[in-house]
């Protein structure tokens, strides 16, 4: 659409509609980024949303709730970004009190390392999920 006011309103509405964000194609997102004014900034803020990293682990027969609030982050990068499961999957497992599977736990451990490393800082962290798949690999963004 050529109507920038309408596009701005749609982008502002996307922020509060995770289901709509999940259906946004990369091509549509790239078109939004070409819009004038604040639209591209608001679009970036809308697609990358904070989510808590909470899950269940079983240790010595006891079910334990885990919430990742800290990690060892590389000093040079200061940001860990990778592909992984949708936050909705992790949240569903948590709400159902289902122990997280080893593959998903491996993703969490790679994203938010708990092991000491001499080239990393132990810092408080926030986790975000990008609702447009693979957009981080597109050089046009």
MARTOR-323087 format. One line per field, with one value per residue (C-alpha): residue in three letters; x, y, z. Coordinates in steps of 0.1 Angstrom, whole numbers. Example, Ala and Ser with C-alpha at 12.3 -4.5 7.8 and 13.67 -1.06 7.14 Angstrom:
% residues 2
type = (ALA|SER) .
xx = (123|137) .
yy = (-45|-11) .
zz = (78|71) .
This chain:
% residues 141
type = (UNK|UNK|UNK|UNK|UNK|UNK|UNK|UNK|UNK|UNK|UNK|UNK|UNK|UNK|UNK|UNK|UNK|UNK|UNK|UNK|UNK|UNK|UNK|UNK|UNK|UNK|UNK|UNK|UNK|UNK|UNK|UNK|UNK|UNK|UNK|UNK|UNK|UNK|UNK|UNK|UNK|UNK|UNK|UNK|UNK|UNK|UNK|UNK|UNK|UNK|UNK|UNK|UNK|UNK|UNK|UNK|UNK|UNK|UNK|UNK|UNK|UNK|UNK|UNK|UNK|UNK|UNK|UNK|UNK|UNK|UNK|UNK|UNK|UNK|UNK|UNK|UNK|UNK|UNK|UNK|UNK|UNK|UNK|UNK|UNK|UNK|UNK|UNK|UNK|UNK|UNK|UNK|UNK|UNK|UNK|UNK|UNK|UNK|UNK|UNK|UNK|UNK|UNK|UNK|UNK|UNK|UNK|UNK|UNK|UNK|UNK|UNK|UNK|UNK|UNK|UNK|UNK|UNK|UNK|UNK|UNK|UNK|UNK|UNK|UNK|UNK|UNK|UNK|UNK|UNK|UNK|UNK|UNK|UNK|UNK|UNK|UNK|UNK|UNK|UNK|UNK) .
xx = (0|11|-7|21|-4|-22|11|23|-10|-5|31|20|-7|17|36|7|-3|22|0|0|38|43|24|44|65|101|92|64|87|114|87|78|115|114|86|95|96|95|79|112|123|88|88|121|109|77|93|119|100|112|103|112|133|116|115|114|143|144|174|177|140|129|112|128|118|145|146|176|185|223|248|285|284|315|333|336|301|280|250|241|218|207|179|158|123|95|90|55|68|90|61|37|61|66|28|22|51|68|106|122|137|174|175|157|178|209|196|191|226|242|221|227|259|263|298|327|349|379|367|332|316|290|262|224|205|172|160|142|126|124|90|101|120|156|154|188|204|191|216|187|176) .
yy = (0|36|50|56|65|32|13|31|21|-15|-16|-1|-28|-56|-50|-63|-91|-120|-142|-116|-111|-148|-146|-117|-128|-116|-100|-80|-70|-58|-37|-21|-12|9|31|67|82|61|30|10|16|7|-24|-36|-30|-49|-81|-85|-89|-99|-133|-150|-181|-204|-241|-273|-296|-329|-333|-363|-370|-335|-312|-278|-246|-227|-191|-178|-143|-145|-159|-159|-136|-132|-99|-90|-98|-88|-104|-140|-146|-179|-199|-219|-230|-206|-191|-204|-240|-232|-214|-243|-268|-246|-241|-278|-286|-308|-312|-295|-318|-322|-304|-273|-273|-275|-244|-225|-235|-223|-190|-184|-202|-210|-224|-201|-189|-167|-146|-140|-118|-131|-106|-102|-110|-104|-128|-117|-136|-123|-132|-130|-162|-159|-121|-119|-136|-112|-85|-62|-57) .
zz = (0|-7|24|50|77|73|73|104|122|111|123|157|160|152|184|204|181|182|160|133|137|132|99|85|56|52|19|35|63|38|21|55|61|29|43|53|88|120|103|99|135|149|127|141|176|168|154|182|214|249|262|295|292|318|317|338|345|365|388|411|406|416|391|392|376|358|346|328|340|336|311|301|270|248|255|218|206|236|218|213|184|169|153|177|187|189|223|223|224|254|272|265|279|310|316|313|337|310|313|284|258|253|219|232|264|241|223|256|268|235|236|273|283|320|318|326|296|298|268|283|308|334|329|334|302|285|258|227|198|163|149|112|106|93|89|108|78|52|43|32|68) .
